[in-house]
Amino acid sequence: MKILVTGGAGYIGSITVERLIKAGAEVVVLDNLFQGHRDAVHPDATFVQGDLADRALVEKLMADHKPDGIMHFASYTLVGESMERPFLYLRDNITNGLNLIESAVKQGVRGFILSSTANLFDEPEQIPIAETERIVPGSPYGESKFILERYLYWMDRLYDMRYTCLRYFNACGATEERGEDHDPETHLIPLVLQVALGQREKITIFGDDYDTPDGTCIRDYIHVVDLAEAHILAMRALLDGGHSRKYNLGNGRGFSVKEVVETARAVTGHPIPAEIGPRRPGDPATLIASSETINHDLGWRPIYPDLRTIIEMAWNWHQANPQGYEK
């Protein structure tokens, strides 16, 4: 299969490209390198630097390469930033995504995977969160993904372009060659590992008075390789004639902030100083997604559900690449 991966120089996208190529796929990567890194792109992938806002470029790319399927990762992704700069998310994420979807329909693409978000569920009524949970996006970022999900619904209904939306929380971990390198970094595990590397003095825990066993927020941390494999399984199902679906992806259990810090201390051998700060507005106590449906339909289960394994693999990559992809 030939797959176009937008955002394929980013964290999740680049590791999905790595796994696609390992699975024997032909891969074309489109990335503007705003958040991604050229060195993160697998050498066997065809790389095109460009922006989804450039409709002519997107049309030409689709005509030149004629992909069987598309995996769409390219997006602004920061929940907090989307609350401060809503138009960046409600305009750019949606307009750029629609440019891609329209070109995919014109080209007759058979399968479209949207990297969506569990931020569709701001205050879920049940944990773990199932696909039947009512959708109330928790931010303009979540809203932008929901609107793209709705666009895809109409593309299936009107043009028979099949799609799968994959919703998940915190991607983490690494492979031997690729890992997490954001600027600025906002994710807990790489921030904790930066303390162990001596790149920051301490980690701040935002609130320790939540209704959880240790008082800190519990979140669903899912290994990036497991996410990549879910995307590949979903694409194979679409290209084999499967129906459009929406799946929530979860690790099977959640881990608290203190559990992450303590596990990182054990893995790195570093004391990792931590201080308690005030709660962040809008942080629910517990967020865990259910993956029962995708397990039933596609047989997907996390390969790396253990927190220590996740942090060990991330730590190995950060030790080998302390400055990220900057050589």
Secondary structure, 3 states (H helix, E strand, C coil): CEEEEECCCCHHHHHHHHHHHHCCCEEEEEECCCCCCHHHCCCCCEEEECCCCCHHHHHHHHHHHCCCEEEECCCCCCHHHHHHCHHHHHHHHHHHHHHHHHHHHHHCCCEEEEECCHHHECCCCCCCECCCCCCECCCHHHHHHHHHHHHHHHHHHHHCCEEEEEECCEEECCCCCCCCCCCCCCCHHHHHHHHHCCCCCCEEEECCCCCCCCCCCEECEEEHHHHHHHHHHHHHHHHCCCCCEEEECCCCCCEEHHHHHHHHHHHHCCCCCEEEECCCCCCCCEECECCHHHHHHHCCCCCCCCHHHHHHHHHHHHHHCCCCCCC
